[in-house]
């Protein structure tokens, strides 16, 4: 913790110095061009207010891998760009979205970040990666803001150029743990044997402890396994040790959660009834439908999410964009938390650009607006968002976590529906996390 704070405190002055230097260079370049305007081009990576400029951004996510895939995020980003351009762009500026396949590995994630720098994008928006430690330094060095990542890594909540729109895995697991503390006997977490997976147990435990519950059993699993029979049986044995209070099994394996549930379905007949629970992103409505709807192993499962349920009318604006620009594209599902996060991230980006008026739109002005106290509304899909570097959760290592709200949903008759009205703020629960 101390080392991270020192690194951030020394990084911020360097970032500010670089921005001042970049602004001075830009001012000087424009002044030099004034007498010979006909011979001067546009400042690289910047757009003015002339109405015929292009704003370039990037969205990345893993696709076609053996582990978690989020193809809907870049696909929706492209659809959003088509839609906003058909509406006249952002204050007359055309938006170009570049996409990159992050491939679920650190090398490809770093390659996407280098491409973002080479293409002089003004921001990376609505993206997913487990390898923030590999790409954020590249973005930071170039001053490129990272808006609305999926919140899968701690680094997304510590980087001064990260602007998360949700509470990521920390909020989901803390909220789920607090719910299960009231309803479950022994709790077992099944999670990937990865660096990102290592961050999950203390988060779930923070919620369990807040409810006076014992800590969860921690079972590691290979992320790309094709069967989880051994993990399933170990979890079921632990969950059924107290006949008077059945336990709960919490698979948090991303796209492989469905594979785990196939093993769970086959094994559970040999054991007393237990409840499953998970987080949005590891299961969504399409996963429930694919596994049997009302007869799926998810029936009765609690699921924590960041946003209202997919059937909520607050998503209607996003659905209209999908219907107009991505109709028939099966990668884009309105119930996918990745697609939802990308919509909210681009909502943030749109308001940032609009706040700049006729001024230049570049990476420095975008991050400057976000750092300058801009308040962003999202149609009540989240609370009003405002990013401050030091905030309530800085003490536990999450200084950029500005939205700790979660929703609780349940699979009922094959549908993910709200189990509780409104949002639950898990800030106090996260404060008690042993990280």
N, C-alpha and C positions, 0 to 999 in steps of 0.2 A: 504493500500500500504506500509506504513512504517513498519508495523509489518511483512509483508511478506518478505521485504528486510532484516530485521534483522534476521529473521529465516534462510534465505538462507545463510547469511554471517556467522552465527555461525555453520550452518550445514557443509559448505564446509571444514573448518579445521578439523572437526571430521571425515569427509569422507576421507580426505587425510591422517589423522593419522591412520585410520583403514587400509587403503591400504598399508601404509608403514609397519604397524605391520604385516599385512597378508603376505607381501612380505618377511619380515624377518623370519617369521615362516616357510614359504615355503622353503627359502634358508637353514634354520637350519635343516629342516626335510630332505632335499636332502643331506646335508653334513653328517648328522647322518647315512643315508642309505648307503653312499658310501662304507664303509668298509664291509658291509654285504648286498650287493645289492641283492643277491639271496633271502633274507628274506623280502625285502621291496616291498610294493605295490605302485600303482600310487597315487599321491597326489589327494585327493578327489576334484572333480569339475575341474580338470585341464587335459589338453591334451598336449603332447609334439609333437615332430616332427618325431616320429618313423614311421608314416604312417599307423599304425594299430589302432589308437585311435578313439574314438567316441566323437563328439561334440554334446551336448544335449542342445536344445533350446525349448521354449514353445510358442505356439500361442493360444490365447483364444478369444472367442466372444460369444454373446448370441445366443442360439438356442432353438427352440420349445417353445417360449414364446408368450404371448398375445400382446407384444409390438414390438420393433425393433429386428429383427433377422439378423445375419450375418454369416450363416453357410458356405458360400463360403470362408471365410477367413481361418479357420482351415483346411478346405478341400483342399484349394489350397496350404497351407503350407505343408501338407503331400505329395501332388503331386510334389511340388518343391523338397522336400527331396528325393523322389524316382528318380526324374530326375537328381539331382546333384550327387547322389550316383552312378547312372548308367554311369555318366561321369567321375567317378573316385573320387568323393567326393571333399572336399576342401583341396587342396594340399595333397591328399592321405588320408585325414581323413573322416571317415563316419559321416554323419549328421543324428541325430535322432530328430524328431520333436514330442514333447508331446503336446496334445491339451486338452483344458478344456472348459466346458460349463459355461460361465459367468452368464447365466440365467437372465440378466438384473436386478440383485439385488445386494446390497452391500455385503451381507453375502457370496454369491457365488463368487463374485469378490475377496474378501479377501481370500476365501478358495483357489482359483486358485493361488493367489500370494504365499500363504503358501506352496502349493504343489511345486511351482517353486523353493522355497528355499530348501524344503526337497529333491527334485530331483537334486539339485545342478546344475541347468541350467546355461549356461553362458550368456544368454540373453532371454528376452521375445520380440518376433519379430512379427510385423504386426498384432496387436490385436485391439479389440474394447471393450470399457467399458465406461459407464457414471459415474463410481464410482472410479475415480482416487484417490480421497482423501482417499478411503478405502484401496486401494492396493499399492499405491506408497510408503507409509512409510515402508511397509514390504519389498518391493524390495530395497529401499534405505538402510535399516538397514543391508541387506545382500550384498549390493554392486552390485545388478543385474541391468544391463541397460535395459531400455524399449525403443526399437527401432521401430519407425514407428507406433505409435498408431494412432487412427483415428482422433484425434484432437477435440474430442467432449467436453472436459473439459478444464478449465483454468489451472488446475494443471499440465496438460501435457506440458504446455509452461512455467512452473516455476521450476519444479523439476530438480536438477542438474544431475539426471540419466535418464532423458527423452530426446530422440533424435528424434523429429518429422520430418517427411519428407515432410509434406505439411503445409499449414497455417490453417488447421482445420476449424471449424465453424467461427472463427473470420474473416479469409480472405474471405470465401465464402459469408458471409452476408454483409461485408463491400463492396465487389465488386458488389454484387447484388443491394445494396442500391444506389450505385453510378450510375449504369445503369438505375434503375427505376426513379431516380431523373429527368432524361432527357425525360422520355416517359410517366410518369403516373401522374394522379391526386392523390387523397387521397390513401395512401397505408395502408393496414391492414395486420398485421402478426398474423398467427395462430400458436401457439407453445405449447409444452407440459407444463403442470403445475408441473414442477419438478425443482430441483436445476440447472440442466444443461439447462433447458428451460429458467430459469431466466436470463441467460447470453446472450440470443439471441437479445432482443430488442435494447440494446445500440449499438450492433455491426451493425445491419441493419441501425439504426439511424445515425451512423457515416458516412455511405455512402450517405444517403439522405441529411444530413447537408452539406457534401462536395459539393453536387450539388445544394445547395440553396433550398432544398425541406423541407416541414414541416415534423415533426416526424411521424412515423408510429403509427397507432392504435394497441394496444397490447391486443390480445385476448388469454387467457389461455384456454387449453382444456385438458381433461383427456386423458392421452397417450393411454390407452387401450380401449377407447370408440368404440362402434360398429356403431355409427351414429353421425354425426356432423351437423345436420340440423340447430340447433339454431345458432351455430357459423357461418355457411354458410350464413344464412339470414342476420345476423348482419353485416358481412363483405360486402355483396352485397349492403346493404342499405348505408353503408359508402362510398363504391366505386362509387356509382351513384348519389352522392349529387351534383356534378357539371356536367351537361349534356355536357358542352363544352370540358371538359377534363376528360374522364373516368378514374377511379382509377384502382388499381391493388391489387390483393389478393395474399398473400404469405403464403402458407401452408408449415411449416417446422416441420413435425410430424414423420419423419423417415418412418418406414414401414406403419404407419397409414395414411400417406399422401394419399394413394390410397383410403382409406375409406372416407377421407374428400372429395376427388374429386368425389366419387360416390354421396355424398350428394349435392355437388356443381353442378353436372350435372343435377340433378333433379330440383334444385331451380333456376338455372340461366335463365330458360325460362321466369320467371316472372319479369326479370329485364333487363335493357339495357345491351349491350355488355360490358364486362370488361375483362381485361387481367389477367392471372395468371402468377406467377413466383415462382421459388423455387431454391433449391440448390441440387447438385448432392449428392446422398445418400438418399434424400427424394424422388427422382424420377430417374430412369435410363431407358434405352431402353426397358428392359423387362417390366417395369411398363407401358410404353406407349403402347407397343404391347398388353398387357393384357387388357388395357382399351379401345381398339378399333382402335389403330394405327392412320390413318389419321382422323378418326372421334372421336378420344378420346378427353376428356376435356382438355388435355394438349396441343392440337394443338395451335401453336403460343406462347407458354410459353417460357420465358427466363429461362435459367438454368445456374447457375455458377458452375464451377468445378475446380478441382486443376490441371487437366491433359488434354492433347489433347483428342479430341473425340475418341470414341472406334474404329472407322474405320480408324484412322490414322496409317500409316505403322510403326510408332515407337513402336507399341504394338506387332509387329509380333513375336518377340522373346518370349514374354509371351504366345502368342497364340500357338506357337509351343510346349511349355511345356504342356499347357492344352490339346492339341490334342494328345500328346504322353502319358501323365500320368493321365489325368482326362477325357478322351473321354467318353461321355455317363453319366458323373456325373452331374446331373442337378443342383447341388449346386454351381458349379463353372461356372460363367458367365464372359466372358472377358469384358463385359460392366459394371460390378459391381464395383463401386468405392472402395469397401472393398477389392475385389480381386486385383484390380490395386494397392492399397496401400500396400497390402501384398507382391506383386511382387517387388515393389520398396524397401520395407523394407528389404527383403531378398537379393536384389541387394546390398544394403548398407552392410549388414552383410557379404556377400561373400567378398567384397572388404576389410572389416576390417580384416577378417581372413587371407586373402592373404597378407595383409600388415605386418602381424606378422611373416611371413616366417616359419622357423623351431622352433620358440619360442613357449612357452606355450600359449594355448588358454583357458582362464578362464574369469570370469566376470570382474576381475580387469584389465586384459590386453586388453579386448575388450573395456571397457569404457575408459581406458587409451589411446588407439589409437584414439578414437573419440574425446577425450578432447585434444589430442596432436596436433591438426591441420590437421588431415587427411581430404583430399578433395575427395568427392565421386561423380562420374558421373553416370548418370542414362539413358544414351542414349537419352538425350534431352527431357525426360519426365518431368524433373524438371530442374531448374538451378543446377549448381554444388553446392553440399551441404557441408557445413562446420559449425560445432557447436561451438559457443562461448557463454560463460555464460552471459556476458554483451554485448548487441548489441543495434541496433537502436530502438527496441521496448521494452527495459527494463523499460523505463519511464512509459509505460502504462500497465505494469504487464505481459509482454510476453517476458522475456529474452531469452527463448529457441526457439522462433519463427524465423527460419532462411530462410523460403521460403514463402514469402507473395504474390507469383504469383497466379493468377487465370485465367481461360479461360471462355469465354462467349459462350454458346451454345443456340440453339433455336430448338423447335420442329417444323419441317417443313415437311409437307406431311407424318406425322407419324414417322419421323426419327429425332434423335438428331444429329444436324450438327453444325459445327462451325459458330457462328454468327459474329465473329471477328477473324482476323488472329492473331496468336501468343498469348503471355501472357500479362496480365496487372498486374503491381506491385501495390498493395494497401497499401504499407508501410505508405505512407503519410496520407492516409485515416484513417488507424488504429491509427496513432498518435493523431488524433483528436477525438478518441472515448472517450465518457464520461463514464468510467468504475468505 
